Amino acid sequence: MKNAMTLFEDYQIRRVYDEEAEIWWFSVIDIVQVLTQQPDYKAARNYWKVLKNRLAKEGSQLVTDCNQLKLPAADGKNYLTDVATAETLLRLVQSVPSPKAEPIKLWLAKVGYERMQEMADPSRSLDRARETWQKHGRSEKWIQQRMTGQETRNKLTDYWADHDIKQGEEFAILTNIIHQEWAGTSVKEHKNLKGLKSQNLRDHMSEAELIFTALAELSTRQIAETEDATGMDENKTAAQAGGTIAKNARKDLEAKTGKKVITPDNYLPPAKNKRIKKNDGDTK
């Protein structure tokens, strides 16, 4: 998770990026404070509490789609706070009479504009990513494998979205099941091994790691499609099966070459790698 404050006019909007789920979560109370134009944070919090209860009684899906994550407060400490995606907040705006409704809707739409562009024309995101990887010195061979893996990933998440899997936490759970199965380590443990923090794990994978990740996700999707897996339980089973196929292939390759597929190698700048090694040494 990566916290990043953003601004709407003079209001600070807290948000956090869930890298595993590949989604931004925004503080609901901060958005409500903008809509109600309350200078007092407590008043905005009370307004949201009342509105949340009313929406829950009405059976609104909006409340169900909210999540709770730790965000920094005025005292510098982190507290569990109601958060929602830009899409959910666009629906919330309709429930709050406010002269700021249209401006905040435009702002939220702008926040998600790049993603909407990419959904309409996936080549935009690929072109932008290719330029970034080239600037960071990745080889054309690595870039091609990374792009192929991303296409495979997108097809899998599209399947999940169409079969009762919620973007966010449920995407992350299934992703971790696949990764744990094929790699023998969780996504978090793999990132720790490479000395990564907020960085995207796939951007620091070796060619072999990318290939086996793609194989696991391709296998998962094809198994899920064959069985018409719907909901978490059925897709968990497909995820484990898909991961197992890649795990067996990984073990065969390791047996033939005597080399581990999962490595601590990364593409961090030399200065950061030196700090990581020094810190690792200090903890021994």
C-alpha positions in Angstrom: 0.0 0.0 0.0 1.2 3.5 -0.9 -0.3 6.7 0.6 -0.4 9.8 -1.5 -2.2 13.0 -0.7 -3.9 14.8 -3.6 -5.8 18.1 -3.8 -9.2 19.3 -5.0 -9.3 23.1 -4.8 -8.2 23.9 -1.3 -9.2 20.5 0.1 -6.7 17.7 0.8 -7.9 14.3 -0.3 -6.2 11.3 1.2 -5.8 8.3 -1.0 -3.9 5.0 -1.0 -2.7 2.9 -3.9 -3.2 -0.9 -3.5 -0.5 -2.2 -5.9 -1.5 -5.8 -5.7 -5.1 -5.0 -6.7 -3.9 -2.1 -8.9 -6.4 0.4 -7.7 -6.6 3.8 -5.9 -8.8 4.1 -2.8 -9.9 7.6 -1.7 -11.1 8.8 1.8 -14.9 8.9 1.7 -15.0 11.5 4.5 -12.6 13.8 2.6 -14.9 13.7 -0.4 -18.0 14.3 1.8 -16.2 17.3 3.4 -15.8 18.8 -0.1 -19.4 18.1 -1.0 -20.8 19.5 2.2 -18.2 22.3 2.3 -17.6 21.7 6.0 -14.5 23.3 7.4 -14.8 21.0 10.4 -13.6 17.5 9.7 -15.8 16.1 12.6 -18.9 17.6 11.0 -18.1 15.9 7.7 -17.5 12.6 9.6 -20.9 12.8 11.3 -22.6 13.7 8.0 -21.1 10.6 6.4 -22.1 8.4 9.5 -25.7 9.4 9.1 -25.7 9.1 5.3 -24.0 5.7 5.5 -26.6 4.4 7.9 -29.4 5.6 5.7 -27.9 4.1 2.6 -27.3 0.8 4.4 -31.0 0.7 5.5 -31.9 1.3 1.9 -29.8 -1.7 0.9 -27.5 0.5 -1.2 -24.6 -1.4 -2.9 -22.6 1.8 -2.5 -22.0 1.1 1.2 -21.0 -2.5 0.5 -18.5 -1.3 -2.1 -16.7 0.8 0.5 -13.6 -0.5 2.2 -11.6 0.4 5.3 -7.9 1.1 5.2 -5.4 3.0 7.5 -4.9 6.6 6.4 -2.9 9.3 8.2 -4.9 11.7 10.4 -4.2 15.3 11.5 -2.3 14.0 14.5 0.1 12.1 12.3 -1.1 8.7 13.3 -2.8 6.2 11.0 -6.4 5.2 11.6 -8.9 2.9 9.8 -10.9 5.1 7.5 -13.8 4.4 5.1 -12.4 4.5 1.5 -13.9 3.9 -1.9 -12.8 3.8 -5.6 -13.4 6.7 -7.9 -16.3 4.7 -9.5 -18.0 4.2 -6.2 -17.5 7.9 -5.2 -19.1 9.0 -8.5 -22.3 7.2 -7.3 -21.9 8.7 -3.8 -21.9 12.2 -5.2 -25.5 11.7 -6.4 -26.6 11.1 -2.8 -25.3 14.5 -1.5 -27.0 17.7 -2.6 -24.1 20.1 -3.2 -23.0 22.9 -5.5 -19.7 21.0 -5.6 -21.3 17.9 -7.1 -20.4 18.6 -10.7 -16.8 19.9 -10.0 -16.0 16.9 -7.9 -17.5 14.5 -10.5 -15.3 16.1 -13.1 -12.3 15.8 -10.8 -12.9 12.2 -10.1 -13.4 11.5 -13.7 -10.1 13.2 -14.4 -8.4 11.0 -11.8 -9.6 7.9 -13.6 -9.2 9.4 -17.1 -6.0 7.6 -18.0 -7.5 4.3 -16.9 -10.6 4.9 -18.9 -8.5 5.8 -21.9 -6.5 2.6 -21.5 -9.7 0.5 -21.3 -10.9 2.1 -24.5 -7.5 1.8 -26.2 -5.1 -0.5 -24.3 -2.3 0.5 -26.7 -2.0 3.8 -24.8 -1.0 2.1 -21.6 1.4 -0.2 -23.4 3.1 2.6 -25.3 3.5 4.7 -22.1 4.8 1.6 -20.2 7.3 0.8 -23.1 8.7 4.3 -23.0 9.2 4.1 -19.2 10.9 0.7 -19.3 13.2 1.9 -22.1 14.2 4.9 -20.1 15.1 2.6 -17.2 17.3 0.5 -19.5 15.2 -2.6 -19.9 16.1 -4.7 -23.0 13.6 -5.1 -25.8 13.4 -8.8 -25.0 12.4 -8.1 -21.4 9.9 -5.4 -22.5 8.2 -7.8 -24.9 7.9 -10.4 -22.2 6.6 -7.8 -19.7 4.0 -6.6 -22.2 2.9 -10.1 -23.1 2.5 -10.9 -19.4 0.4 -7.8 -18.9 -1.9 -8.8 -21.7 -2.3 -12.2 -20.1 -3.0 -10.5 -16.7 -5.7 -8.2 -18.2 -7.5 -11.1 -19.8 -7.6 -12.9 -16.4 -8.9 -9.9 -14.5 -11.5 -9.2 -17.2 -12.7 -12.8 -16.6 -12.8 -12.3 -12.9 -14.8 -9.0 -13.2 -17.4 -10.8 -15.4 -17.7 -13.7 -12.9 -18.6 -12.1 -9.6 -15.1 -11.2 -8.4 -14.8 -7.7 -6.9 -11.9 -5.5 -8.0 -9.7 -4.7 -5.1 -9.4 -7.2 -2.2 -10.8 -10.2 -4.0 -8.5 -9.6 -7.1 -5.5 -9.4 -4.6 -6.5 -12.6 -2.8 -6.7 -14.6 -6.1 -3.5 -13.1 -7.4 -1.7 -14.1 -4.2 -3.1 -17.7 -4.4 -1.7 -18.1 -7.9 1.6 -16.6 -7.0 2.0 -18.6 -3.8 1.2 -21.8 -5.7 3.6 -21.4 -8.6 6.4 -19.5 -6.8 6.3 -21.1 -3.4 6.2 -17.6 -1.9 3.6 -14.9 -1.5 3.6 -11.7 -3.4 4.7 -9.8 -0.3 7.5 -12.2 0.5 8.7 -12.1 -3.1 8.8 -8.2 -2.9 10.7 -8.4 0.4 13.2 -10.8 -1.2 13.9 -8.3 -3.9 14.1 -5.3 -1.5 11.0 -3.6 -2.9 8.6 -1.3 -1.1 6.1 0.7 -3.2 7.6 -0.6 -6.5 5.6 -2.9 -8.8 6.9 -6.5 -8.4 6.5 -7.4 -12.0 8.7 -4.4 -13.1 11.5 -6.1 -11.2 11.1 -9.7 -12.3 13.6 -11.6 -14.4 12.6 -12.9 -17.8 12.0 -16.4 -16.2 9.8 -14.9 -13.4 7.7 -13.1 -15.9 7.2 -16.2 -18.0 6.2 -18.4 -15.2 3.8 -15.7 -13.8 2.2 -15.5 -17.2 2.0 -19.2 -17.5 0.3 -19.5 -14.1 -2.3 -16.7 -15.0 -2.9 -18.1 -18.5 -3.5 -21.6 -17.0 -5.8 -20.1 -14.3 -8.0 -18.3 -16.9 -8.3 -21.3 -19.3 -9.2 -23.6 -16.4 -11.7 -21.1 -15.1 -13.2 -20.6 -18.6 -13.5 -24.4 -19.1 -15.3 -24.8 -15.8 -17.2 -21.5 -16.0 -15.8 -20.7 -12.5 -18.0 -18.1 -10.8 -17.5 -16.5 -7.4 -14.6 -16.7 -5.0 -14.7 -20.4 -4.1 -14.7 -21.7 -7.7 -12.1 -19.2 -8.8 -9.8 -20.0 -5.9 -9.8 -23.6 -7.1 -9.0 -22.5 -10.6 -6.2 -20.3 -9.2 -4.6 -23.1 -7.3 -4.8 -25.4 -10.3 -3.3 -22.8 -12.7 -0.5 -22.1 -10.2 0.3 -25.8 -9.9 0.8 -26.1 -13.6 3.4 -23.3 -13.5 5.0 -24.7 -10.3 5.6 -28.1 -11.9 7.2 -26.4 -15.0 9.3 -24.3 -12.7 10.5 -27.3 -10.7 11.4 -29.2 -14.0 13.4 -26.2 -15.2 15.2 -25.8 -11.9 16.1 -29.5 -11.8 17.6 -29.3 -15.3 19.5 -26.1 -14.8 20.4 -26.2 -11.1 19.3 -22.5 -10.9 16.4 -21.0 -8.9 13.8 -19.2 -10.8 12.9 -16.9 -7.9 15.8 -14.6 -7.2 16.5 -11.4 -5.2 17.6 -9.6 -8.3 15.9 -6.3 -9.1 16.2 -3.2 -11.3 16.5 -0.7 -8.4 19.1 2.0 -8.9 22.5 1.0 -7.4 22.2 3.5 -4.5 19.0 1.9 -3.3 20.4 -1.6 -3.7 23.5 -0.6 -1.6 21.2 0.7 1.2 19.2 -2.5 1.1 22.3 -4.7 1.4 23.6 -2.5 4.3 20.3 -2.7 6.2 20.2 -6.5 5.6 23.7 -6.7 7.1 22.8 -4.6 10.1 20.0 -6.9 11.0 22.1 -10.1 11.1 
